[in-house]
Amino acid sequence: MSTETINHHIIFERINDTIIPEFSIVVPVYNQEKIISKNLQAIVDYTIGLFELIIIIDCCSDNSEQIILDWVKTNDIQIRIAKSIIPLFETSADNIGFRMSRGGYCLEIQADMEMTEKGYNNILKRGFQYTNVIGVSGRCCHMLNEHKLIGRGGESINRPYDKKLRQDLLYVNETVNRGPLLLDRKKLMEMNYLDEENFYLDNSDHDLFTRAWAQKGWICGYIPIDFNAPLENGSTRKPRDAINTYYFQERSKKSNGGFLKKFMMDYIEREPSILQLKI
């Protein structure tokens, strides 16, 4: 489900082929010069275990690219940096990173998110104790009609998660939100990644989990973790230059809702559930 595979190139690479990471952390970046070095460093500081970092610089018009290249010099982690030739937007940028990944898990973290909980990646990995799980979010879960939300959806992302929620439980629902989102890479590959032909920003995550359930019986869930992500820092709220505005409008015309739209025509709610996890 890729339409943009030739519209990017690698601008920096530091990879050790003899050390295969467990986690491939994918970060799409659009115009985040004020916070990107801090947030990338937080990923390095709070991730535990073997990981590689894959950054997709998506046609930025600010100084994000140079800041990232300067930041890379301050560490020795395994890293790839790709740069888009035309604006791709989040779904295609994510897919570029997912396809480059070598780890058993793909971990999508949006550029406006600052990780603040040590070992957050291993907390999310607990959800994969169940073999039919394709994805675990550290943000929220909810019904496809947005009912029965648990976690930090919408404006609640500005607030800490409800401490009544437990990290030894997997809150299972029809879908979960990306950022931070941990995915089983083999299952993601089997689903042919995100559908970038029909989605470019919102809902490609929900389409993925709907396809996974309908076609494979795979489920997704939420485990609460701490992170900072002020709404005003979100990339979708950044002003767009002329080229980004043009491609944004063109992509909007092509998006038709894909499998998710067809599924919702005969939508019947599934009941949420809670699964116990071993710590």
C-alpha positions as CSV (number, residue, x, y, z in Angstrom):
1,M,0.0,0.0,0.0
2,S,2.8,2.4,-0.9
3,T,2.6,5.3,-3.3
4,E,5.7,7.3,-2.2
5,T,8.6,4.8,-2.0
6,I,10.9,6.8,-4.4
7,N,10.2,10.2,-2.9
8,H,12.9,10.1,-0.2
9,H,16.6,9.4,0.3
10,I,18.9,8.6,3.2
11,I,21.0,11.6,4.3
12,F,22.7,10.0,7.3
13,E,23.3,6.4,8.4
14,R,25.1,4.8,11.3
15,I,24.2,1.1,11.5
16,N,26.0,-2.0,12.9
17,D,24.7,-4.9,10.9
18,T,26.0,-7.3,13.5
19,I,23.8,-5.8,16.2
20,I,20.1,-6.3,15.5
21,P,17.9,-4.1,17.6
22,E,14.8,-5.2,19.4
23,F,13.1,-1.9,18.9
24,S,13.0,0.2,15.7
25,I,11.9,3.7,16.8
26,V,10.3,5.7,14.0
27,V,10.0,9.5,14.3
28,P,8.4,11.5,11.5
29,V,9.4,15.2,11.7
30,Y,7.8,18.3,10.2
31,N,8.9,21.8,11.4
32,Q,9.8,21.0,15.0
33,E,13.0,23.1,15.4
34,K,12.2,24.3,18.9
35,I,11.8,20.9,20.5
36,I,13.2,18.2,18.3
37,S,16.6,17.9,19.9
38,K,15.1,17.7,23.4
39,N,12.6,15.1,22.4
40,L,15.1,12.9,20.5
41,Q,17.4,13.0,23.5
42,A,14.5,12.0,25.7
43,I,14.0,8.9,23.5
44,V,17.6,8.0,23.9
45,D,17.5,8.6,27.7
46,Y,14.3,6.7,28.5
47,T,14.5,3.8,26.1
48,I,15.9,0.6,27.7
49,G,17.4,-2.2,25.6
50,L,18.7,-2.5,22.0
51,F,17.1,0.0,19.7
52,E,17.7,1.9,16.5
53,L,16.3,5.3,15.7
54,I,14.8,6.1,12.3
55,I,14.0,9.7,11.6
56,I,12.0,10.9,8.6
57,I,12.5,14.6,7.8
58,D,9.3,15.4,5.9
59,C,9.9,18.4,3.7
60,C,10.6,20.8,6.6
61,S,10.8,24.5,5.9
62,D,12.4,25.4,9.2
63,N,15.8,24.5,10.7
64,S,14.8,21.0,11.9
65,E,17.1,19.1,9.5
66,Q,20.2,20.9,10.6
67,I,19.3,20.7,14.3
68,I,18.9,16.9,13.9
69,L,22.2,16.5,12.1
70,D,23.9,18.5,14.8
71,W,22.2,16.4,17.5
72,V,23.4,13.1,15.9
73,K,27.0,14.1,16.5
74,T,26.4,14.1,20.3
75,N,25.6,10.3,20.5
76,D,26.6,7.0,19.1
77,I,23.3,5.2,18.7
78,Q,22.3,3.2,15.7
79,I,20.4,5.7,13.5
80,R,19.1,6.3,10.0
81,I,17.8,9.7,8.8
82,A,15.7,9.9,5.6
83,K,14.6,13.1,3.9
84,S,11.5,13.4,1.7
85,I,11.7,15.1,-1.7
86,I,8.1,16.1,-1.6
87,P,5.7,16.4,1.4
88,L,4.6,12.9,2.4
89,F,2.7,13.6,5.7
90,E,2.5,11.2,8.6
91,T,1.2,8.0,7.2
92,S,3.7,7.7,4.3
93,A,6.5,8.9,6.6
94,D,5.7,6.2,9.1
95,N,5.7,3.6,6.4
96,I,9.1,4.7,5.2
97,G,10.4,4.2,8.7
98,F,8.6,0.9,9.2
99,R,10.1,-0.6,6.0
100,M,13.6,0.4,7.1
101,S,13.1,-1.2,10.5
102,R,15.1,-4.3,11.5
103,G,13.8,-4.8,15.0
104,G,11.1,-7.2,16.2
105,Y,9.0,-4.2,17.2
106,C,8.3,-0.9,15.4
107,L,7.8,1.9,17.8
108,E,6.2,5.1,16.4
109,I,6.8,8.2,18.4
110,Q,5.6,11.6,17.1
111,A,8.1,14.4,17.0
112,D,6.1,16.6,19.5
113,M,6.2,13.9,22.2
114,E,8.8,14.0,25.0
115,M,9.2,10.6,26.7
116,T,9.5,10.9,30.5
117,E,9.1,7.3,31.8
118,K,12.2,5.1,32.0
119,G,11.7,1.8,30.2
120,Y,8.4,3.0,28.6
121,N,9.1,0.7,25.6
122,N,9.3,-2.4,27.8
123,I,6.1,-1.4,29.6
124,L,4.3,-1.4,26.3
125,K,6.0,-4.7,25.3
126,R,4.1,-6.4,28.1
127,G,1.0,-6.4,26.0
128,F,2.6,-8.8,23.6
129,Q,2.4,-11.6,26.1
130,Y,-0.8,-12.3,24.2
131,T,0.2,-13.7,20.8
132,N,-2.8,-12.2,19.0
133,V,-1.8,-8.6,19.7
134,I,-0.6,-6.5,16.8
135,G,-0.3,-3.1,18.5
136,V,-0.1,-1.5,22.0
137,S,-0.5,2.3,22.5
138,G,0.8,4.3,25.3
139,R,-1.7,7.0,24.5
140,C,-5.3,5.7,24.5
141,C,-7.8,3.1,23.2
142,H,-11.5,3.5,22.1
143,M,-14.3,2.2,20.0
144,L,-14.2,3.1,16.2
145,N,-17.1,5.5,16.9
146,E,-14.8,7.1,19.5
147,H,-17.0,5.9,22.5
148,K,-15.6,4.3,25.6
149,L,-12.2,6.1,25.4
150,I,-9.5,5.1,28.0
151,G,-6.3,7.1,28.3
152,R,-5.3,10.4,26.8
153,G,-7.4,11.1,23.7
154,G,-8.0,14.6,22.2
155,E,-7.3,17.5,24.5
156,S,-6.6,15.1,27.4
157,I,-3.2,14.5,26.0
158,N,-2.2,17.7,27.8
159,R,-2.8,16.0,31.1
160,P,-1.1,13.1,32.9
161,Y,-2.9,9.7,32.6
162,D,-5.4,8.7,35.3
163,K,-3.3,7.0,38.0
164,K,-6.2,4.6,38.6
165,L,-5.2,3.0,35.4
166,R,-2.7,0.1,35.8
167,Q,0.4,-0.9,34.0
168,D,-0.2,-4.6,34.7
169,L,-3.3,-4.5,32.5
170,L,-3.9,-4.3,28.8
171,Y,-7.0,-2.3,28.0
172,V,-8.3,-3.9,24.8
173,N,-10.6,-2.0,22.5
174,E,-11.4,-1.8,18.8
175,T,-8.6,0.7,18.1
176,V,-5.8,2.6,19.6
177,N,-4.0,5.8,18.7
178,R,-0.4,6.2,17.5
179,G,2.1,8.1,19.4
180,P,3.7,6.3,21.2
181,L,2.6,3.1,19.4
182,L,4.4,-0.2,19.6
183,L,3.7,-2.7,16.7
184,D,4.7,-6.3,16.1
185,R,6.8,-5.8,12.9
186,K,6.0,-9.2,11.4
187,K,2.3,-8.7,11.8
188,L,2.6,-5.1,10.5
189,M,4.4,-6.5,7.4
190,E,1.7,-9.1,6.9
191,M,-0.9,-6.4,6.9
192,N,1.2,-4.5,4.3
193,Y,1.8,-1.6,6.6
194,L,-0.4,1.5,6.8
195,D,-2.7,2.2,3.8
196,E,-1.1,5.4,2.4
197,E,-3.1,5.2,-0.8
198,N,-6.3,6.2,1.1
199,F,-4.9,8.0,4.2
200,Y,-2.2,10.6,4.7
201,L,-2.7,11.9,8.3
202,D,-5.6,10.8,10.5
203,N,-7.1,7.3,10.8
204,S,-4.5,5.2,9.1
205,D,-3.8,3.7,12.5
206,H,-7.5,2.9,13.0
207,D,-7.7,1.4,9.5
208,L,-4.7,-0.9,10.3
209,F,-6.3,-2.2,13.4
210,T,-9.7,-2.7,11.7
211,R,-8.1,-4.7,8.9
212,A,-6.0,-6.7,11.4
213,W,-9.2,-7.7,13.4
214,A,-11.4,-8.4,10.3
215,Q,-8.8,-10.4,8.4
216,K,-6.6,-12.0,11.1
217,G,-8.5,-11.8,14.4
218,W,-5.6,-9.7,15.9
219,I,-6.3,-7.2,18.6
220,C,-4.8,-4.0,20.0
221,G,-4.7,-2.4,23.4
222,Y,-3.5,0.4,25.7
223,I,-1.1,0.5,28.6
224,P,-0.7,3.8,30.3
225,I,2.8,5.5,30.3
226,D,4.0,9.0,31.1
227,F,5.0,11.4,28.4
228,N,4.6,15.1,27.6
229,A,2.9,16.2,24.3
230,P,1.4,19.7,24.5
231,L,-1.3,20.2,21.8
232,E,0.3,23.4,20.6
233,N,3.4,21.5,19.5
234,G,1.6,19.1,17.2
235,S,2.9,19.1,13.6
236,T,-0.6,19.3,12.1
237,R,-0.9,22.7,13.8
238,K,2.2,24.1,12.2
239,P,1.8,26.7,9.4
240,R,2.4,25.2,5.9
241,D,4.5,26.8,3.2
242,A,3.2,26.9,-0.4
243,I,4.6,23.4,-1.4
244,N,3.2,21.7,1.7
245,T,-0.2,23.4,1.2
246,Y,-0.3,22.3,-2.4
247,Y,0.5,18.6,-1.6
248,F,-1.8,18.7,1.4
249,Q,-4.7,19.7,-0.8
250,E,-3.8,17.1,-3.5
251,R,-3.6,14.3,-0.9
252,S,-7.0,15.4,0.6
253,K,-8.6,14.8,-2.8
254,K,-7.3,11.3,-3.1
255,S,-8.2,10.0,0.4
256,N,-11.4,7.8,0.3
257,G,-11.4,6.1,3.7
258,G,-10.2,2.7,2.4
259,F,-11.2,-0.5,4.2
260,L,-12.2,1.4,7.3
261,K,-14.9,3.3,5.5
262,K,-16.4,0.1,4.1
263,F,-16.2,-1.6,7.5
264,M,-18.1,1.2,9.2
265,M,-21.0,0.8,6.8
266,D,-22.0,-2.4,8.6
267,Y,-20.4,-1.5,12.0
268,I,-21.4,-3.4,15.1
269,E,-19.6,-2.5,18.3
270,R,-17.3,-5.0,20.0
271,E,-17.2,-5.0,23.7
272,P,-13.9,-3.7,25.3
273,S,-12.0,-6.1,27.6
274,I,-9.1,-6.0,30.0
275,L,-6.3,-8.6,30.0
276,Q,-4.0,-9.3,33.0
277,L,-0.3,-8.9,32.3
278,K,2.7,-10.5,34.1
279,I,5.4,-8.1,35.3
